Amino acid sequence: MAAITLKAIPPALHQKLKARALRNRRSLNQEVLATLEAAVTPPREADVEARLAEAKQFRDSLKIWATPEKIDAFKREGRA
């Protein structure tokens, strides 16, 4: 496996990476690798119709019906 040495990392960037690694429960090395992987991986093209069908199937499986108005009321209630 290849290795890379990073030099002259600005202290602020180093701190941000360390904080991000802590939040994600990763080592600093794992966090840097995950960040690099995300940066060079092209975004996945979403099949909108398939995603909508999947969401509808999930909603139907919940056996709950809520109108947009009811959802808004739930949101407001949760913020009270």
Secondary structure, 3 states (H helix, E strand, C coil): CCCCCCCCCCHHHHHHHHHHHHHCCCCHHHHHHHHHHHHHCCCCCCCHHHHHHHHHHHHHHHCCCCCHHHHHHHHHHHHC
